[in-house]
Amino acid sequence: MSEINNFNYSNIDHLIKDHIRELRDEYYSMPVSMARSTLISEYNYKTRSKLKSCRHFGLNISPGDICFIDFGRAYVSEIGYQHFGVVLKVFNGKAFVIPMTSNHEAWLKAYDEKDNPEGLKHLYRLGYVEGLYKESVLFLNDGKYINTARIIDVKGNLPVNGAKFRNIQERFIEGLTL
């Protein structure tokens, strides 16, 4: 892939053609499932990036909601593309979300005070949540504020006054203070 410093800024046509060629090569070299997720994210970006919130799609979100979210392209060790996430806070038009996975390997590695005290503390065993079909794990180290237009749908809810929601907040804050 070309480095940005090597681009010839005086010829925009060359820049565009080079970029499109590299994207095409990248898509063809990906596994089909990855290419699909990438293209879906590109489409979602085109249709949603200028919107201020998910209200445009008739969605009203609140803390505790478990949402299907398009996180877009990601760097190594970041959550990307389409995943579920739990909303911890809605603030000034954005939502602070913690991404999640149903990957069983993540479940086995996740910290649990009783069942896996030597587990990875950045992984939180959420378990089964009504509206989802598998046990889920939160990536506490991937929490971030997002434009709510990234939210595709609300699939479930954790009561904000419940012990599990409060424990998620505590574990997240603990991760900030380690």
C-alpha positions in Angstrom: 0.0 0.0 0.0 1.3 3.5 -0.9 2.5 5.7 1.9 0.7 9.1 2.1 4.1 10.8 1.7 4.7 9.2 -1.6 1.4 10.5 -3.2 1.7 12.9 -6.0 -0.7 15.6 -4.8 -0.4 17.6 -8.0 -2.2 14.9 -10.0 -5.5 14.0 -8.3 -6.5 11.6 -11.0 -3.3 9.5 -10.4 -4.0 9.6 -6.6 -7.6 8.4 -7.1 -6.7 5.6 -9.6 -3.9 4.4 -7.4 -6.2 4.3 -4.4 -9.0 2.5 -6.2 -6.5 -0.1 -7.6 -5.1 -0.7 -4.1 -8.6 -1.1 -2.7 -9.6 -3.5 -5.4 -6.5 -5.6 -4.8 -7.1 -5.5 -1.0 -10.8 -6.7 -1.4 -9.8 -9.5 -3.7 -7.1 -10.7 -1.3 -9.5 -10.8 1.7 -11.5 -13.8 2.8 -15.1 -13.4 1.5 -16.5 -12.8 5.0 -14.0 -10.0 5.7 -14.7 -8.4 2.3 -18.4 -8.5 3.0 -18.0 -6.8 6.4 -15.7 -4.2 4.9 -18.1 -3.4 2.1 -21.0 -3.2 4.5 -19.1 -0.7 6.6 -18.2 1.3 3.5 -21.9 1.4 2.5 -23.0 2.3 6.1 -20.4 5.1 6.2 -21.7 6.6 2.9 -25.3 6.5 4.0 -24.8 7.5 7.7 -21.7 9.6 8.2 -23.4 12.9 7.6 -26.2 12.1 10.2 -26.0 13.4 13.7 -27.8 10.5 15.4 -29.6 7.2 15.0 -32.9 9.1 15.6 -32.9 9.6 11.8 -33.7 5.9 11.6 -36.3 6.0 14.4 -34.0 4.6 17.1 -33.9 6.1 20.6 -31.2 4.7 22.7 -30.6 4.7 26.4 -27.9 3.5 28.8 -28.1 -0.3 29.1 -29.2 -0.8 25.6 -27.4 -3.6 23.7 -27.1 -2.4 20.1 -25.9 -3.7 16.8 -23.2 -1.2 15.8 -21.0 -0.6 12.8 -17.6 0.4 14.2 -16.1 0.7 10.7 -12.5 -0.2 9.8 -10.1 -0.8 12.6 -6.5 -1.1 13.4 -4.9 -4.3 14.9 -6.4 -5.0 18.4 -9.4 -2.7 17.9 -13.0 -3.8 17.4 -14.2 -3.1 13.9 -17.0 -3.6 11.5 -20.3 -4.9 12.8 -20.5 -6.0 16.4 -22.9 -5.7 19.3 -22.1 -3.3 22.1 -23.6 -2.1 25.3 -24.4 1.6 25.8 -23.0 2.9 29.2 -23.8 6.6 28.7 -25.5 9.0 26.2 -23.8 12.4 26.4 -24.1 15.4 24.1 -25.5 13.4 21.2 -22.9 10.6 21.4 -23.1 7.2 23.1 -20.3 5.7 25.1 -20.3 2.0 24.1 -18.4 -1.1 25.1 -18.1 -3.6 22.2 -18.8 -7.2 22.7 -18.3 -10.6 21.0 -19.9 -14.0 21.2 -16.5 -15.7 20.4 -16.2 -18.7 22.7 -12.4 -18.3 22.9 -12.8 -14.9 24.3 -15.3 -16.3 26.9 -12.7 -18.9 28.0 -10.0 -16.2 28.4 -12.2 -13.7 30.2 -11.7 -12.8 33.8 -14.3 -14.1 36.2 -13.9 -13.6 40.0 -15.1 -17.2 40.7 -14.7 -19.2 37.6 -11.5 -17.7 36.1 -9.7 -15.4 38.5 -6.5 -15.6 36.4 -8.4 -14.5 33.3 -7.9 -11.4 31.2 -9.3 -8.4 33.0 -10.0 -6.4 29.8 -12.6 -9.1 28.9 -15.9 -9.1 30.9 -18.1 -12.2 30.9 -21.6 -10.7 30.2 -23.2 -14.1 29.8 -26.6 -14.6 28.1 -28.7 -11.5 27.5 -32.3 -11.6 26.4 -32.5 -10.7 22.7 -29.2 -12.4 21.9 -28.5 -16.0 21.2 -25.1 -16.7 22.6 -23.0 -15.9 25.7 -21.3 -12.6 25.2 -18.0 -11.0 26.3 -17.3 -7.3 26.6 -14.1 -5.7 25.4 -13.6 -3.2 28.3 -10.5 -1.8 26.7 -12.3 -0.9 23.5 -15.0 1.4 25.1 -15.4 4.7 23.3 -17.8 7.4 22.4 -19.5 7.0 19.0 -21.9 9.0 16.8 -25.1 7.2 17.4 -25.7 7.0 13.6 -23.3 4.0 13.8 -26.1 2.2 15.7 -28.0 -0.1 13.4 -30.5 -1.6 15.8 -31.3 -2.1 19.5 -31.4 -5.8 20.4 -31.7 -6.0 24.2 -31.2 -4.1 27.4 -29.4 -4.4 30.7 -31.3 -2.6 33.5 -29.1 0.4 34.6 -30.1 -0.1 38.2 -29.1 -3.8 38.1 -26.0 -5.3 39.6 -24.6 -6.4 36.2 -24.7 -2.9 34.7 -23.1 -1.4 37.8 -20.4 -4.1 37.8 -19.6 -3.3 34.2 -19.2 0.3 35.1 -17.0 -0.5 38.0 -14.8 -2.9 36.0 -14.4 -0.3 33.2 -13.4 2.4 35.7 -11.0 0.0 37.4 -9.4 -0.5 34.0 -8.8 3.3 33.7 -7.1 3.4 37.1 -4.8 0.4 36.9 
